[in-house]
């Protein structure tokens, strides 16, 4: 049974490393926000695996709190980005791209 948990931890570590690279190289704030959410999900999976390995429900409240914080953080970041996009307007610099005459 230990081989299975070792394999799961190794896969979670690889996934975490790839997400950290995406967070570091992400060209936009949205890429970094998605990477942060994915990293939190990987942490929740690692803690859940630890709880299964030790056969104890001690970590379950921690998992619930982390999942709630991850969801709340994702919604907050998405709302912040949508507000920033609304302020900027349709164009990159806030201009609509049409020329006004007169």
Legacy VTK file of the C-alpha trace (Angstrom):
# vtk DataFile Version 3.0
C-alpha trace
ASCII
DATASET POLYDATA
POINTS 102 float
0.000 0.000 0.000
2.924 2.331 0.577
3.867 2.234 -3.117
0.491 3.702 -4.042
0.844 6.635 -1.671
4.407 7.270 -2.816
3.192 7.314 -6.425
0.369 9.706 -5.576
2.717 12.046 -3.714
5.181 11.986 -6.623
2.432 12.827 -9.123
1.146 15.629 -6.894
4.679 17.017 -6.593
5.087 16.974 -10.403
1.737 18.685 -10.841
2.691 21.270 -8.221
5.971 21.980 -9.993
4.203 22.472 -13.328
1.647 24.791 -11.740
4.417 26.815 -10.096
6.075 27.227 -13.496
2.755 28.429 -14.948
2.370 30.841 -12.050
5.899 32.187 -12.566
5.708 32.491 -16.369
2.014 33.329 -16.756
1.692 36.275 -19.093
-1.484 37.600 -17.515
-2.938 38.036 -14.072
-5.716 35.596 -14.939
-3.166 32.857 -15.723
-1.566 33.402 -12.354
-4.937 33.337 -10.588
-5.880 30.037 -12.239
-2.463 28.607 -11.334
-2.917 29.679 -7.717
-6.315 27.990 -7.607
-4.843 24.830 -9.112
-2.011 24.897 -6.578
-4.513 25.115 -3.744
-6.412 22.176 -5.230
-3.188 20.173 -5.347
-2.541 21.036 -1.693
-6.047 19.864 -0.789
-5.425 16.611 -2.674
-2.104 16.116 -0.854
-3.706 16.689 2.541
-6.542 14.332 1.602
-4.007 11.693 0.607
-2.226 12.169 3.930
-5.523 11.733 5.779
-6.204 8.533 3.835
-2.697 7.232 4.473
-2.894 7.833 8.220
-6.536 6.695 8.330
-7.609 9.643 10.460
-10.397 12.186 9.961
-8.328 14.854 11.743
-7.504 16.691 8.489
-11.051 16.874 7.093
-11.976 20.250 8.682
-8.731 21.659 7.296
-9.718 20.401 3.851
-13.110 22.063 4.099
-11.597 25.407 5.112
-9.000 25.282 2.325
-11.622 24.380 -0.254
-13.837 27.250 0.887
-10.932 29.714 0.828
-9.925 28.534 -2.639
-13.443 28.988 -3.992
-13.843 32.398 -2.359
-10.459 33.535 -3.631
-11.216 32.418 -7.184
-14.547 34.208 -7.229
-12.985 37.363 -5.788
-10.193 37.419 -8.349
-12.634 36.787 -11.208
-14.825 39.635 -9.996
-11.824 41.965 -9.671
-10.677 41.134 -13.196
-14.166 41.666 -14.626
-14.387 45.077 -12.936
-10.981 46.026 -14.364
-12.103 44.921 -17.840
-15.288 46.975 -17.549
-13.309 50.076 -16.619
-10.921 49.635 -19.557
-13.720 49.334 -22.107
-13.700 47.391 -25.360
-10.231 48.447 -26.516
-6.921 47.919 -24.824
-6.630 51.568 -23.816
-10.289 52.174 -23.080
-11.132 53.502 -26.537
-13.731 51.853 -28.686
-11.666 52.046 -31.840
-14.214 54.161 -33.732
-13.407 57.638 -34.875
-15.788 60.373 -33.816
-16.422 63.206 -36.259
-17.118 66.747 -35.228
LINES 1 103
102 0 1 2 3 4 5 6 7 8 9 10 11 12 13 14 15 16 17 18 19 20 21 22 23 24 25 26 27 28 29 30 31 32 33 34 35 36 37 38 39 40 41 42 43 44 45 46 47 48 49 50 51 52 53 54 55 56 57 58 59 60 61 62 63 64 65 66 67 68 69 70 71 72 73 74 75 76 77 78 79 80 81 82 83 84 85 86 87 88 89 90 91 92 93 94 95 96 97 98 99 100 101
